[in-house]
Amino acid sequence: MLTPEEKEQFVRQISILGEDGQEKLKRASVLVAGAGGLGTSVALHCAFAGFGTIRIADCDRIERSNLNRQTLYRLHDIGRMKADVAVERIQGVTPYLCAEAVHTVITAENVLRMTTGMDIIIDAMDNYDTRYILADAAEERGIPFIHGAIDGFYGQVSTIVPGRSACLRCIVPHPPPPGKVPALSATTGIIGSIQVTEALKCILGRGTLLTDRLLLWDGLHCEMDTIENTPLKECPHCGTKRGN
């Protein structure tokens, strides 16, 4: 049940979601994988929305170069662990939530432990090797995986629901080479907000998810488009499982 304080804090969205919808969010648990530009935006909006449990996984410390886009951090946080500061900040916004910090590199060996008890995984990573590991864990757990990525003025989002949509390898079969990409807070804010919108729809069972679709954002021209995706016959991950 919602407390009187929670009803007051979320009154403007309870008018849209209903108290039952807000209670669903309170019972929901989300893993935010990464606490950089995307991850800080995602974590903050998950807290604003009222997700009951937010687990933030990141093993890096805050650097000055993060401050152009990683919105939860301040100058005096430099040198501290990102996940710790992110947890402090979102609890300052919504003290009713359970926020957990995980300071571990995400690997194939630990990802199932890390996703224990989670209802959704939100991808806020900066490399596809780890994204594929997380997507595999989401499939094993049978929970949605919400992919997000940015590059300067551009970004993309897709929602993967195990057994119902193309997997991440079908959507991105040939990932870009690893390395640092240009990053703007405006872009991470837009993409992160869309990812949280997808998470809300997953929990609430409302609207149309970005399954089998890749949303593309072009900030330079303020254009948004979607590309239809289907499971690839040659996909080594889900093609054989679907009998394609």
C-alpha positions as CSV (number, residue, x, y, z in Angstrom):
1,M,0.0,0.0,0.0
2,L,1.1,3.6,-0.6
3,T,1.8,5.7,2.4
4,P,0.2,9.2,2.7
5,E,3.6,10.7,1.9
6,E,3.9,8.6,-1.3
7,K,0.4,9.6,-2.3
8,E,1.3,13.2,-1.9
9,Q,4.6,12.9,-3.8
10,F,3.2,11.0,-6.7
11,V,-0.2,12.7,-6.9
12,R,0.4,14.2,-10.4
13,Q,1.1,10.7,-11.9
14,I,-1.4,8.8,-9.8
15,S,-4.0,10.7,-11.8
16,I,-2.7,8.9,-14.9
17,L,-1.6,5.6,-13.4
18,G,-4.1,5.1,-10.6
19,E,-3.1,4.0,-7.1
20,D,-3.0,0.4,-8.3
21,G,-0.5,1.4,-11.0
22,Q,1.7,3.3,-8.5
23,E,1.6,0.3,-6.2
24,K,2.8,-1.9,-9.1
25,L,5.8,0.4,-9.5
26,K,6.5,0.3,-5.8
27,R,6.6,-3.5,-6.0
28,A,8.9,-3.5,-9.0
29,S,12.7,-3.9,-9.0
30,V,15.0,-2.6,-11.8
31,L,18.7,-3.1,-12.5
32,V,20.3,0.0,-13.9
33,A,23.4,-1.4,-15.6
34,G,25.9,1.5,-15.7
35,A,25.9,4.8,-13.8
36,G,27.3,7.1,-16.5
37,G,25.4,9.5,-18.8
38,L,22.6,7.1,-19.5
39,G,22.6,5.4,-16.2
40,T,22.3,8.6,-14.1
41,S,19.4,9.8,-16.2
42,V,17.7,6.4,-16.0
43,A,18.2,6.0,-12.3
44,L,16.9,9.5,-11.6
45,H,13.7,9.0,-13.6
46,C,13.1,5.5,-12.1
47,A,13.3,7.2,-8.7
48,F,11.0,10.0,-9.9
49,A,8.5,7.4,-11.1
50,G,8.5,5.5,-7.8
51,F,10.1,2.1,-8.6
52,G,10.4,0.4,-5.3
53,T,13.9,-1.1,-5.8
54,I,16.6,0.3,-7.9
55,R,19.9,-1.6,-8.1
56,I,22.7,0.4,-9.7
57,A,25.8,-1.5,-11.0
58,D,29.0,0.4,-11.8
59,C,32.6,-0.2,-10.8
60,D,34.0,3.2,-11.8
61,R,34.9,6.4,-9.8
62,I,33.7,9.8,-10.7
63,E,36.1,12.0,-12.8
64,R,35.8,15.6,-13.9
65,S,35.2,14.6,-17.5
66,N,32.0,12.9,-16.4
67,L,30.3,16.1,-15.2
68,N,29.2,17.3,-18.7
69,R,26.5,14.6,-18.8
70,Q,26.3,12.4,-15.7
71,T,23.7,14.4,-14.0
72,L,23.7,13.0,-10.5
73,Y,27.3,14.0,-9.7
74,R,29.0,17.3,-8.5
75,L,32.5,18.5,-8.3
76,H,32.9,17.5,-4.7
77,D,32.0,13.9,-5.7
78,I,35.2,13.4,-7.8
79,G,37.0,10.3,-6.7
80,R,34.0,8.6,-5.2
81,M,32.3,5.5,-6.5
82,K,29.6,6.3,-9.0
83,A,27.1,3.7,-7.7
84,D,27.4,5.0,-4.1
85,V,26.8,8.6,-5.1
86,A,23.9,7.7,-7.5
87,V,22.2,5.8,-4.7
88,E,22.6,8.7,-2.3
89,R,21.1,11.2,-4.8
90,I,18.1,9.1,-5.8
91,Q,17.3,8.4,-2.2
92,G,17.4,12.1,-1.6
93,V,14.6,12.5,-4.2
94,T,12.5,9.5,-3.2
95,P,13.4,8.3,0.3
96,Y,10.8,5.5,0.2
97,L,12.7,3.4,-2.3
98,C,15.3,0.7,-1.7
99,A,18.4,1.7,-3.6
100,E,21.4,-0.7,-3.9
101,A,24.9,0.0,-5.2
102,V,26.9,-2.8,-6.8
103,H,30.7,-2.1,-7.4
104,T,31.4,-5.0,-9.7
105,V,32.4,-5.5,-13.3
106,I,29.5,-7.3,-15.0
107,T,30.7,-10.7,-16.3
108,A,29.0,-13.8,-17.6
109,E,30.0,-15.4,-14.3
110,N,28.3,-12.9,-11.9
111,V,25.4,-11.5,-14.0
112,L,22.8,-14.0,-12.8
113,R,23.6,-13.2,-9.2
114,M,23.5,-9.5,-10.0
115,T,20.0,-9.8,-11.6
116,T,18.5,-11.9,-8.8
117,G,15.1,-10.5,-7.9
118,M,15.0,-8.0,-10.7
119,D,11.9,-7.4,-12.9
120,I,13.7,-5.4,-15.6
121,I,17.2,-4.8,-16.8
122,I,17.9,-1.3,-18.2
123,D,21.0,-1.1,-20.4
124,A,23.1,2.0,-19.7
125,M,26.4,0.5,-20.7
126,D,29.0,1.8,-23.1
127,N,30.1,-1.4,-24.7
128,Y,28.4,-4.3,-26.5
129,D,30.2,-7.2,-24.9
130,T,28.6,-6.3,-21.6
131,R,25.3,-5.5,-23.2
132,Y,25.2,-9.1,-24.7
133,I,26.0,-10.6,-21.3
134,L,23.1,-8.6,-19.8
135,A,20.7,-9.5,-22.6
136,D,21.5,-13.2,-22.2
137,A,20.8,-12.9,-18.4
138,A,17.5,-11.2,-19.1
139,E,16.5,-14.1,-21.4
140,E,17.6,-16.6,-18.8
141,R,15.5,-14.8,-16.2
142,G,12.6,-14.2,-18.6
143,I,12.5,-10.5,-17.9
144,P,12.6,-7.5,-20.3
145,F,15.9,-5.9,-21.4
146,I,15.7,-2.3,-22.4
147,H,18.6,-1.4,-24.7
148,G,19.8,2.2,-25.0
149,A,22.9,3.7,-26.6
150,I,24.1,7.2,-27.6
151,D,26.7,8.7,-29.9
152,G,26.9,12.5,-29.8
153,F,23.6,13.9,-31.1
154,Y,22.3,10.4,-31.9
155,G,20.8,7.7,-29.8
156,Q,18.7,4.5,-30.0
157,V,16.3,2.4,-27.9
158,S,14.8,-1.0,-28.2
159,T,12.9,-3.3,-25.8
160,I,13.6,-7.0,-25.8
161,V,11.1,-9.3,-24.2
162,P,12.3,-13.0,-24.1
163,G,10.3,-15.2,-26.4
164,R,8.4,-12.3,-27.9
165,S,10.9,-10.2,-29.8
166,A,14.2,-10.2,-31.6
167,C,17.2,-10.5,-29.3
168,L,20.0,-7.9,-29.0
169,R,22.2,-9.8,-31.4
170,C,19.5,-9.6,-34.1
171,I,19.0,-5.9,-33.5
172,V,22.8,-5.1,-33.4
173,P,24.5,-8.1,-35.1
174,H,27.6,-6.0,-35.9
175,P,28.4,-3.7,-33.0
176,P,30.7,-0.7,-33.5
177,P,34.3,-1.1,-32.3
178,P,34.9,-0.5,-28.6
179,G,36.0,3.0,-27.5
180,K,34.8,6.2,-26.1
181,V,32.1,8.0,-28.1
182,P,31.1,11.7,-28.0
183,A,28.4,12.3,-25.4
184,L,26.0,15.1,-24.7
185,S,23.7,15.4,-21.7
186,A,20.8,16.4,-23.9
187,T,21.1,13.1,-25.7
188,T,21.6,10.9,-22.6
189,G,18.6,12.6,-21.1
190,I,16.3,11.9,-24.1
191,I,17.4,8.3,-24.5
192,G,17.3,7.6,-20.8
193,S,13.8,9.1,-20.5
194,I,12.6,6.9,-23.3
195,Q,14.1,3.8,-21.7
196,V,12.3,4.6,-18.4
197,T,9.1,5.1,-20.3
198,E,9.5,1.6,-21.7
199,A,10.2,0.2,-18.2
200,L,7.0,1.9,-17.0
201,K,5.0,0.3,-19.8
202,C,6.5,-3.1,-19.0
203,I,5.4,-3.0,-15.4
204,L,2.0,-1.4,-16.0
205,G,1.1,-3.5,-19.0
206,R,0.1,-0.4,-20.9
207,G,0.9,1.0,-24.3
208,T,2.9,-0.5,-27.2
209,L,6.5,-1.5,-26.4
210,L,9.5,-1.0,-28.7
211,T,9.7,-4.7,-29.3
212,D,11.0,-5.8,-32.7
213,R,11.6,-2.1,-33.3
214,L,14.7,0.1,-33.0
215,L,13.9,3.7,-32.2
216,L,16.5,6.1,-33.7
217,W,17.0,9.7,-32.4
218,D,18.7,12.4,-34.5
219,G,19.2,15.4,-32.3
220,L,20.8,17.5,-35.0
221,H,17.6,17.5,-37.1
222,C,15.1,16.8,-34.3
223,E,13.9,13.7,-36.1
224,M,12.9,10.3,-34.6
225,D,12.3,7.2,-36.6
226,T,11.9,3.4,-36.0
227,I,13.3,0.5,-37.8
228,E,11.4,-2.8,-37.8
229,N,13.4,-5.8,-36.6
230,T,12.7,-9.5,-36.8
231,P,14.7,-12.4,-35.5
232,L,17.5,-13.2,-37.9
233,K,17.6,-16.8,-39.3
234,E,21.4,-16.8,-38.9
235,C,21.3,-15.4,-35.3
236,P,23.4,-17.9,-33.3
237,H,21.5,-16.9,-30.1
238,C,17.7,-16.9,-30.9
239,G,17.5,-18.1,-34.5
240,T,17.9,-21.8,-33.5
241,K,15.7,-21.4,-30.5
242,R,12.8,-20.1,-32.6
243,G,13.4,-22.8,-35.2
244,N,14.0,-20.3,-38.0
